[in-house]
Amino acid sequence: MRHRARLGTVRRLIVEGLHFRVIESRPDDGGETIVLIHGIGMSHRYLARLHEALARSTRVVSLDLPGFGGLPKPSDDVDIVRMARAVVRVLAGVCTGPVVIVGHSMGAQWAIETVLQGAAPVTGVVVIGPVVDDAHRSLGAQAVGLARDTLGESLPTNWIVFSDYVRSGPRWYLRQVRHMLRYPTEDRVRHLDVPVLVLRGAKDPVAGPSWSRRLAASARSAQLVEIPGRHHVVQRSAPADVAAVILEQAARWRTHPHG
C-alpha cells in the first residue's frame, strides 16, 4: 500500500515476515539513491530534516525497521545480521541503481552489515554518531552518554527521541540493545570494500572523538568529519551541513570509487 506524505511516497513492505516502512522522495529512475537508516528505538522522524535537505539534490529513501516507528514487533529475535539481510532484500526492491547507505547510531551497524550481506551496488557508507565505542561497551555507559546528550539537544528533538522510544517499547528495545552492544563495529568495518565516511557532531558524548578516529582508522578507506557545536542527533540539528558533507562525499566517491 502506498500513500503520499510530506517526505514523499510511503509504502509498507513485508520481507521474511518482517514489516518495513519505506519513504521515497521520488520514483526510482536507476540513478543514485541515498538510503537513511535510523538508530535503536527511533524512526524516520528524526531523519526527516536530513531527508528533505538531501532530496533537493538526489533521490532519498528512508527506512523504518521492524518493531520501530509503530511497526509490528517481530515475535522472535532479530539480530543485526538477520535485519541486514532483510534490508538487502528491501533495497533490491526499491533501488535499481547505486546506493549510498547512511546509518545513525545503531543504524551505523545495520548499514555496515547491510553492505557486508551483499547489498549492491553500494558507492559508500556514511556512519553518523556510530556505536558502540569499544571503550564504553556497556548499557550503563551508553545510557550515561545518551542522558548527557539530551542536555545539548533541542526540546523538539528530545520529544521525538523519547516518543519514539515509547513507541518501540522497552522489551523490543532491550532485545535490540543486546545485539548493539555485542556487535564489533570496528571489526566489521575492516571487511568493507567500499569507502566510509565517519561523521559526528563535535560535542557528541556517545560517539566520542577518540572512538570515531579509531573507527575511521579501522576501515580500508575512510574520512572523519566533525560538525562544530553539534551533538549526537547532528542530522536533525544541522541538516544542511550534514547533507552538504554527504553529497560532497558521494560525488567524490563517484569520481574516485575507492575513496
Disulfide bonds with the S-S distance in Angstrom:
none
